[in-house]
Amino acid sequence: MSEKKVTEYERYIRTGELLNLQKTELSCHDELAFQIVHQVEELWMKLALHELAFAAKQIDGGLLEAGRVAVHRMYLLVELMGTQLRILETMSPRAYFTVRAQLGRGSGQESPGFNQIIERADDLRQALNRLLRSREVDLLDLQRDPTKDPPLFALTEALVDFDQAFQHFRYRHLALVRRIIGGRTPSLKGAPAELLEHGVKQAFFPELWLVREALFRDYMPGPSLYGQDGH
C-alpha cells in the first residue's frame, strides 16, 4: 500500500504535528475535549500577544488606525476564548476530577499565554500614555469632545473593548470553576474560585474606566442621584 501523499495545505498548517499533540490513551471520554480546548486557548493567546506587540509598535509610531485594528483583533480573540469554554461546561464534575488526576501538580494558573497577556498588557498602557503626552491630550477632554481627535478616541474605546472582554473571560472561567468543582474546593494554590474572583476585578487600563466617572460628574454634579446609601 502506497503512503498517503501529504498535501501542500497539510505541510503549511503542519497538521501532522498538530494532530499528534493530544493524548492517545485517554483517562475518560472527556479528556480529549479538555486537552484540545486548553491547547487552542494557548494558540489564541499566542496570537493575541503577537497582536499586542504590533499594536504597541503602531501606537508609538502614530499609526492609530493600524493600532486600533490590532487591538480589535485582540478583543475578538478573547471573545473566542470565552465562548469555547462552553465546551468544558458539558463536562460532569466526576469527569473533570478524572482528568484532573492526570495533571499531577499542574494548574491552569500556570498558563504561559494567560500570564504573559497580564504582564504585557502594560506595554499597551504605556504606549497609550506616551501618545497622550506627545499630543498633549487629556483623557477627560477627549471624552468631553471625541471630535477633537477621532482616531485617538476610537483607539481608547478599542482598548476598553479588549479590557472588558478579558474581564468577561476571567469571569467566564470563574463561573466554569464554580460549576465544575464549587467555589471553596481547594487546589494546589489555594481556593480556585477565590483566586479567580480577585483577578476578575483587575483592569488593564484603569484610567480609561475612571475617566467615565469624571465625565459623569460633569453632567451630574452634586450629590449622587442614588442617595448616600447608593439606592
N, C-alpha and C positions, 0 to 999 in steps of 0.2 A: 504494500500500500504506500503510495507516494505521500510525502509530507504536505500538510496544508500550506498553501502559499500565503505568506504574510503580506497583507495589503499595505499600500502607502499610508493609508489612514491609521492602521494599527501601529506602524512604525513611528509615525509622527506623534500619536497620542500615547504611545508606549502601553497599549492595552495589556500586553502580556505581563509586564512587570506590575502594572496597576491591579489587575485582577488576581494576582498571586500574593497580594499583601494581606489577605484575610486568612483567618484560620480555616483549616480543612476539617479538623476534628473539633466539633462544637460541644460545649458542655450542655447546651439545650438549644431548642429551635431558635430562640430569640437572640442568641449571641451574635449571629451574623449581622442582624439589624443594628445591634448595639455598637459593634465594631465599625461598620460602614458609616453610620451616622457620625460617629466621632472622627473618623478619618476624613470625611467630607467637610466637617466643621473646620478641621485644621487646614484644608485646602482653601476654603473660603477665607479664612483668616490670613493665610499667606497672601492671597490676592488683595485683601483689604490693606495689609501692611505695604504691599507694593504700591497701591494707590495712595496711601498716606504719605509715603516718601515723595511721590510725584507731586501730590497736591502742595506739600510744604515748599517744594522747589519752585513750583509755578507761582505761588503766592509771593515768595521772596523776589521772584523776577517780575512781579507786577502783572502777571498774566492771570487775572482774576477769573475769567470765564473758564479757562482750562483747569484752574484750581477748583472752581465750583463743580465742574463736571466730575472730576476725580472724587470729590467729597460726596457727591450724589451717588456715585457708584459704590462708595463705601456704605452709604445708607442702605442701598438695595441689597448689598451683600449681607449686612447684619439682619435685615428683614428676612432674607432667605434662611439664615442661621436659626432664627427664632421659629420660623414656620416648620422647618424639618424636625424640630424637637417633637412635633406632634407624633412622629413615628414611634418615639420612645414612650409616649403616653399610652400606647397599646400594650406595653409590657405589664405583666402582673408583678406585684411585689416579690412573689416567690421566684419568678424567672430572673428578676434583677439580682436577687441575692445569690442565685446560682452563678450568674455571670460575674458578680462582684468577687466571688471567691477566686476567680481566675486572674483578677487584677493584682493579687498579692497586696503590697503596701502602696499601690498606685492610687492616685486620686485625680479627679478632673481639675482640681485646683492647680495641678502641675502642668496644665495645657500650655505649651510654649507659645502658641499663637495668641491665646487669650491674654496671657501675661505680657506679651510684647505689645499688644494693642494698648493695654492700660499704661505701659511705660512710655510708649512712643506717641501717644495722643498729645502729650505736652509739646511735641515738636510742632504740631499744627497750632497749638495755642500760642506758642512763642512767635511763630511766623505771622499770625494774625496781629499780635501786639506790635511787632516790628512794623507791619504795614500801617497800623493805626498811627503810630508815632511818625512815620515818614510822611504821611498825608495830613498829619495834624488833625485827625478826626476823633471826636468824642462819641462814644457809642450812644449816649443818650441823645445827642444832637442828631445822630444818624437815624435813630428811631423816631424822633420828632418829625423829621423830614427825609424819608428814604430817597426822594428825588434828587437830593444833593449829590448822591453817589450811588446810583442804582446797582452797578456791578459789585461794589463793596457790600451793599445791603443784601444782595442776593447770596453772596458768599457767606455772610454771617448767618443767614437763615438756613443755608445748606448745612452749616456746622451744627446748628440747633437740631436739624432733622437727624443727623448722624448721632449726636449725643442722645437724643430722645430714643432713637431706635436701639442704641446699645443698652440704655436703661431698661427698655422693654424686654430686650433679650435676656438681661440678667434676671428680671422678674419672672420671665417665662421659665428660665432654668430653676429658679427658686420654687415656682409652683410645681414643676416636674418633680423636684426632690421631695416636696411635701406629699405629693400624690403617691410616690413610689415607696418612700421609707418613713414618712412622717416628719414632723418638724423638730423633734427632740432626739432622734436616733443618733447616737454618737458615731463619729467617723475617726479615722486616724489623726485628724487635725482638728477635732472638736465637733460641735454640733453643726452639721452641714447647713441647715436652714438658717441658723443664727449668723453664720459667716456670710452666706449669700445675701441675707437681708441687709447687712451692713453695706455691701457693695452696691445694692440697688439705689441707695441714696447718694452715691457719688456721681458727680458731673465732671465732664472733661473741660467744659468751658463755663465755669460758674458766672463769669461776668456777663455772658450772653443771656443768662437767666435773671440775674439781679437787675439788669437794666430795664427789664419789664416791670419790676416793682417800682423802679424810679419813675417810669413813664406813667404808671398807674397814679402816682401821687400828683403828676401834672394835671390829670383830668379829674381826679377825685381828691382834692385837698381836704385837710381837716380830719376829724375822727373817722375811723373805719365805718363803712356802710353797714357792717355786720355787728357793730357794737363792741363793747370791751370783751365780752366773752366769746366773740367770734361767731355769734349766731344772729 
